[in-house]
Amino acid sequence: MANFLAGKPFALPEHTFPSIVETAPVAMVVVRDGRCVYGNKAFASLRACPGLSCGRTCNVGDILAAPLGLDWRGLSDQLAVGEELRRRLSLINLRGHSEDVEVVLQSLPEHREVLVTVLQTGEEARMRRLVDHLAFHDSLTELPNRALLFDRLSQALTRLRREDGAFALMVMDLDGFKEINDSWGHAKGDELLCAVAQRLLSCVRESDTVARLGGDEFALLLHGIGSEAEAERTAKKLLKSLAEPFDLGEARVGLGASLGIALCPHHGTGLDALLSQADQAMYRAKQEGKSCHAVSDGRRTEAGLMVRMPWMSGIPLGHESVDEQHLRLADSINAIIEAIANGREAQTLGHCVDRFEFLLGEHFAHEEALMAEASLVCEESHRASHRRMLGDLPSLRMQIWGGTFSTTVQSLKKWLLDHIRSDDKELVAALRSRGVDS
């Protein structure tokens, strides 16, 4: 037999074709002289014909009981090699409901057969919804991701211009998560993040948004909150909920959070300004003792504070030379952030970006040399991670030159920390297991 891809036939061994049809995710059946000679389980389930998957034949009219206007017996003669015929129609499914489908016919010339594929439009719509969900939601917690949060923030700002749509934006960083993740392992850490997500959702209304920014950072968009007193009541409720111990099977752990609050329109009426104010308030809460909240004072903090951001304290992994390079990369990113905050003067920002990319290349080369020397199992996957990060550079470069301040800070920070906390943490553990400590 033959199969077709992009209109071009290619030969398949006789025994291979049925296995491909059988495992296909869509309904497929082979027709010869108007009779169905083979169909997969998806097609049998669609039309309640158990004989298809065991090789029995039956009239095609019993399966596709719908007017296609086709001469099924001579269909293979009507289709040229490589030709594809598509027809839309409605079928009555097993529940007795009408279902819109698209029938695709392709000739299998070696045996005068026609491959019939039935595409359910409802399934296509569900797949599109799934793709959309994956694009705008965090894969671990199922919460909205940064992209969806920023979209909803933009919608809230649009409503604000049309009506009285005051809201609060909160940015939260978990306190003590890294220690728990290190002590109990990534699986328990992931379980804890999912439990945190559920606790946060239980404290807000359905119309509000709880998003995961990445790592152990979350954000909340709370509609209808226009005063500091109301925002602080909600913040205390959130922190009290997180203070209750989390039961993770054999582990029972406590957790705190540092939370920053910005109010719209009081602290700004732009996405960048609100994110910046909430960010700075969160870092102030962390500096004031953690497990507490702070409300923005409405002032833009000096850019120099961004260079001393607490996120750098979570970078060391316990390998001297790798840690040193990570800190140099973090310093380089903070220099970029400071240059952006000071107006993106072309020569200064260009120099900062060039230095960062030089340090990144130097760091990757150093890690790959260590892996090769130690003959690590993770070498190829880690090299693939390096290639992915290098592939991210063009889009990061565009954001550095044209993105908003806070979104750029979040992107750069997340980009580096995600790699360090996953790939590089695994690498350092492997190096230390081989006695490579410097």
Buried (B, 14 or more C-beta within 10 A) or exposed (E): BBBBEEEEBEEBEEEEBBEEBBEBEBBBBBBBBBBBBBBBBBBBBBBEBEBBBEEEBBEBEEBBEEEBEBEBEEBBEBBEBBEBBEBEBEBEBEEEEEBEBBBBBBBBBEBEBBBBBBBBEEBBEEEEEEEEEEEBBBEEBEBBBBEBBBBBBEEBBEEBEEEEBBBBBBBBBBBBBBEBBEEBEEEBBEBBBBBBBEBBBEBBEEEBBBBBBBBBBBBBBBBEBBEBEBBBEBBEEBBEBBEEEBEBEEBEBEBBBBBBBBBBBBBBEBBBBBBBBBBBBBBBBBEEEBBBBBBBEEEBBEBEBBBEBEBBEBBBBEBEBBBBBBEBBBBBBBBBBBBBBEEBEEEBBBBBBEBBBEBBEEBBEBBBEBBEEBEBEBBEEBBEBBEEBEEEBEEBEEBBBEBBBBBBBBBBBBBBBBBBBEBBBBBBEBBEEEEBEE
